[in-house]
Amino acid sequence: MTLADSRERFARTLAAIRQHQQGHHGWGVLHRTLGELLASRYPALDRLLNAVWTARPHISDAHLITLIGAAVRQVVLNDQNMAGLFGSQVSPATRLGLLRELVGRREEDLTEALCGHSNSFTGARRFLVPQLIIGGFAMANQLSEVRFLDIGTGLGILPRQLNNRIVYDRFSRNLDWSPRAPGYRKIPLASRYGIDAPPLPDLDWVRTCHGPSPYYEERFEELVWSLRETEGMKEKVTLRELDMLDIPELARFIAEKEFNVITCSFVLFQYDMRIQDMVKNCILTNMASPGLFLVMNPSHGLLRQGCRVEGHLSGDPAVLHLADVSDAHFIGTVTRGADLRTVIGEEGDGGD
């Protein structure tokens, strides 16, 4: 694909994301202004995009758009002269001028951020569904121990949250299962690992990935609370810099640690389908059996609200539809998928 083709595809995706029905995410004004700057063929923006596509040829447009938002917000949070980019009282013309100035003046910093980081939103509620599915899977397969790996772990919050009933009870009340929730089971965790591409994100970077809106401020405060609440588990979770795109190293690591449950939340969608299939095949080939690979991806590649939860059993490429979530921040409704009982068994449907 030529750079011109990449640019045209990017413009189409940006226009589609602007139609996203979740109006409280806070990114709308930036997406609109970015579209205007793209249409103006501003040289600094063209250079920025070309640099990213050269360095990261497999990045999805949806991921790149969210990453631009985070990189721009990082600058804005440290430069009050740019605060108007997200201000409601600023005219569209003024906002366009501010974005043009920011991209032109901070082109090098933006290029470094976009080529060297990923969107590390790290939602505090995303462990809710894995908690129930993994617990049911362990019971159905009579696993005495779960050796757990979270791929694209960010701050490593999900491995820390598993089996924490205080955190689960706080957030689960805002998530309704249709027609019913599986039973809550304590997972027999023997080890907890998380990996992410270097550099591992810090809390400041994660903050920039949260939209500039009251809704996202609430999500960020939930994350900070969860980190405090699970502080005692920090030493029991091993975090490691490992890029899942390094397939040989990923394969070696999975086989060496004999992981039998692996999660990948809001990570695979960041790449094209060929890369996604390559990563999935590596995981399913090298994980221990019986094993479960649990994947959560935004519905429709961030063009619409929601999340789809899929499962794969070790050694089997078949995709199991486990659940659909109405809001990717795991507030709202979870609708059970047709294959959920295949993974959790009949007993997993019972509660404690």
N, C-alpha and C positions, 0 to 999 in steps of 0.2 A: 504494500500500500504506500502510495506517495504521501509526502507531507501535505500536499493540497487535499488529498482524500481524507487524511487524518483530521485536518482542520474542518472540513465540511461535516464529517461525522460528529466531531466534537460539538460543532454549532447546533446540529440537530438534537443531540442529547441534552445540551444545555437548555434549548427551547422546551424540550419535553419535561425536564426537571422543574422548570418554572411553573408548570401546570400542576405540580404536586399538591394534593388537596390538604395536606397538613400545614395550615397557614401559620402555626405558632412556632415554627422552627427558627425563625429569625434570619434565615439566609436569603430570603426572597429579593430584598433590595440589592444585595451584592450580585446575585445571579442575573438580575435584569441589567445592572450596570456593566457586568462582565460581558454580557451579550452585546451591549452597545460598543464597548471598547474593542471587542473582537471584530465587529462589523466595520469599524473604522480603519482596520488594518494597521493598528499601532505597531511600529516595528519592535519595540521592546517586548510587547506581549507575544508577538510572533516568534521572536527569538527564545523567549521563555518556554513556550509550548514545544518548539522544535527541540530544545535541549532535553526536555522531559521525555519526549517520544524517542529520541536517540538513546538516552540512558536507560529508559524503561519501556521497551517496545511492546510489552505485553500488558501494560496497565490499562484498565478499563476507563472509558470516558467518565462514568459515574464516579469512580474513585478519584480520578484526577480533579473533577469539579469540587468534590468535598474537600480534597486536599488543598486546593487553591483557597477555599474559604478559610481553612485552618491557618494556612501560611499568612494570609492577609490579616486575619484577626490577631495573630501573634504580633505583627507589626503595630496594629492599631492599639492593642493593649499597652504597648510601650511607647506610644507616640500620640499624645493628646491632640496634636495638630491634625491627625487623621481620624479622630473620633466621629466626624460627620459622615463617614462612609456608612455607618449603621444608624445614623440619627434620623428620626422621623420628621424633623423640621427642615431638613436639607433638601434643596431642590434637586431634581434629576440632573440638571446641567452641572451644578456644583459637585454632586457626588461623582459624576463622570470625570470631572477635572481632578478630583482628589485621587481617584483610582489610577488615572493616567500618571499623575505625579508619583504615586506610591510605586507603581510598577517600574517607572523610569528610574526613580532614585534608588530603589531597593532591588533592582533586577538580580544582582548577584546573590543577595541573601535569599530571595524567593527561589531562585534556581537551586540553591543548596538545599533548602527545605523540601522542595518538591521532588528532588532526585534522591534525597537521603532519608525521607520519612514516609510513614503511611498514616492514614487516618486512624487514630487510636482512641476512638470515642470511649470505649471501656464502660459499657452500661452496667449499672449496679443490679439490675433486675434480670439479667439474661441467664442467670444460673437457675431460675425457678423451674423451667421446663426440664433442663438436663438433670436436676436433682431427682425428679420423679421418674424420668425415663431410665436413668442409670440405676437407680435403686430397684426399679422393677426388673431390669435386665439382669442385675446381679442375683436377684431372688430366683428368677425363672431359670437361670443357668447354674444355680447353686454354687456361685463363686464364693470362695472363702476369702479372696482378696481381689481388690481392684487396683491395678497399677495404672494410674491416670496421667494423661498428657493433654494439655490444652495448647493448641497451635494458634499462634497470633494472639498471645495472652495479654499483651499490653502491660499493665501494671501487675498482672497476676492475681487479679481480684477473684475471678471465678474459681480457681482451685482453692482459695482460702474460704470462700463462702460455702462450699459443699458441706453438708451435714450441720450447718449452723442454724439451729431452729429459731433463734431469735431474729436473725436477718430474714429467714424464710417467712416467718409468721408476719413480719412487718409488711413485706412486699406482696405476699400471696393474696392478701385480702383485696387487692386491686386487680386481680387476674382471675377471671371466671372461665371455667372449662365447660365446654358444650360437647356432649350432654353431661359429662361428669369428669372429675379429675381422677387420675390414678392414685393409688394409695401412697402416702409418704413413707419411704423406707430409708433407714440409715444405710449409707453406702459403706461396704467394708473396705475402706481405703487403706492400702498398704503403702502407697507412695503417691506424691502429688508433684507433677512437673508442669512447667509452662515454658514455651519457647516463642521467640519473636525475632524478626530480622533486626540486626544491629543498625543504629543504636537503640537499646531498650528505651521506651518513652519515660519521661518523668511526669509528675503531676501538672507542671506548668504547660507542657505540650498537650496533655489530655484536656486541660481546660480550654485551650484554643480550639479543640475539636468539637466543643459544645457550642451550639448556636447562641447568638446574642439576643436572648429572649428570656422572659420570666420562666417559661416552660423548661428551657434547658438549664437555667440556674437551679431549678428544683432538682433536675436529674444530676447535676454536678454535686449538689449538697448531699444527695443520697449516696453518691459514690464516696465522698469524703467520710460520711458517717459509717459506711460499710468498711472502709479501710481501718477506721478506729475500732469498730466492733470486732473485726477479725485480726487485730494486731497480734493476738496470741498465736495465730496460725502461721504467721509470716515465716518463722524459722523452719516450719515443716513443709514449705513449698520451695522447690528448687527452680529458680529461673535461670534460663540460659539463652545467650544470643545464638540463634540458629535460624537462618533463612530457609523457609520451606521450599524455596525454589532451588536450593542446593540438594537435588534429589539423592545423589549418592550418600551425602552426609545424613540426610533425613532418614534414609533407609537403614543406615548403620545404627543410628541412635535408637530408632524404634525397636529394631531387632535386639540390640544389646540390652535395653531396659525391659524388654518383654511386655510392653504396654498392651493391655487388653481392653481399655476404654480410652478413646481419643475424641476430643471435641475440637471443632473449628468453627468459631462464631464470627460471622460478618467479616470474613477474610477472603474466602475463595472468589467471591463476586468481584474482587478487585482486579481479576485477571481474565484473559480470554479463555474460551472453553477448552482449547488444547492444553493450556497450562493446568486448568482445573482438573481435567481428566488424568493428566500425568501425576499430579499430586495425589489424587484419590487412589490411583493404581498402586503407587508406592506405599501408601498407608495400608491398604487392604492386603497387599502381598506380604508385608513385613510384620504386621501386628500379631500378637498371640491369639490363639483360638481356644475357646470361644471368645470372640471380641466384637466390640461395637464401635463404629465410627459414626459420630453424631455431628451433623452439619446444619448450621443455621445461617441462612442467607436472606437478605432483604427481598421482599417480593418485587418482581418486575424491575430488578436492578436499580432500586431507589426512585423509580419513576412513579411509584404508588406507595401508599402506606402498607405496612404489614411485613410479616416474616414467615418463611416456610421452613419447617423442621423436617429434615430427612435423615434416614439412618442407612447404614451399610453394615452387613455382617462380615466378619473377617473372611477373606478369600472369595467373597461373592460380590460381583459388580452390580447386582440388582439394586435399584433405588427403592427404598421403603418410605412411603409417605406417612409420617408420624403425626404431624400437627400443622395447623396454620394459626398464626397469631395476628390479631387485628392491628396491633401497633407494635412496631419493631423495638420499642422501648419496654415492651412487655407490661403494658397497662391496657386492660380491655378484655378481650375474649380469646381463648384458645379453643379451636375446633379440632377435635380428634381426627387423625388421619386413618385411612382404611387399614393401614398396616401396623398400627400401634400395638395391637395385641400380639402380633407376631414377635415383637421385641420384648414386651413386658410380661407376656403370658396371662393366663386367667387370674392367677393369684395376685398379680401385680395390680389388678383393678380394685382390690380391696384396700381399705384404709386402716390406719391405726387409731 
